[in-house]
Amino acid sequence: RADEQIMTQHDLDDLLRASLSRDSVKDSVAHAVELSGRPRREVYARALELAKESDKEADKEPGGEHGED
């Protein structure tokens, strides 16, 4: 059944976060679409959101590129 392929939003986010940590957005999306059964456009939009979030989190980390005194 096709509906068994579709994973939850939470599972998709976890998959994308893990994939984005090591692959490009393009490769991460292709992988997630294949595994999730979700539309590419939806997965791509979510991947961009998660990539932005991870960039913001990296800026907040102490001892990051912004330096400590």
RAURWO-V363104 format. One record per residue. N is the residue number from 1. RES is the residue in one letter. NEAR is the number of other C-alpha atoms within 10 Angstrom. Layout:
n=[N:N]
res=[RES:RES]
near=[NEAR:NEAR]
//
This chain:
n=[1:2:3:4:5:6:7:8:9:10:11:12:13:14:15:16:17:18:19:20:21:22:23:24:25:26:27:28:29:30:31:32:33:34:35:36:37:38:39:40:41:42:43:44:45:46:47:48:49:50:51:52:53:54:55:56:57:58:59:60:61:62:63:64:65:66:67:68:69]
res=[R:A:D:E:Q:I:M:T:Q:H:D:L:D:D:L:L:R:A:S:L:S:R:D:S:V:K:D:S:V:A:H:A:V:E:L:S:G:R:P:R:R:E:V:Y:A:R:A:L:E:L:A:K:E:S:D:K:E:A:D:K:E:P:G:G:E:H:G:E:D]
near=[4:6:9:8:12:15:15:11:12:9:12:20:18:13:18:25:17:12:18:20:12:10:14:11:18:11:13:21:25:14:16:22:20:12:14:20:15:17:12:15:11:11:23:19:11:17:24:15:12:18:16:12:11:15:10:11:10:12:12:12:10:10:10:10:10:9:7:7:3]
//
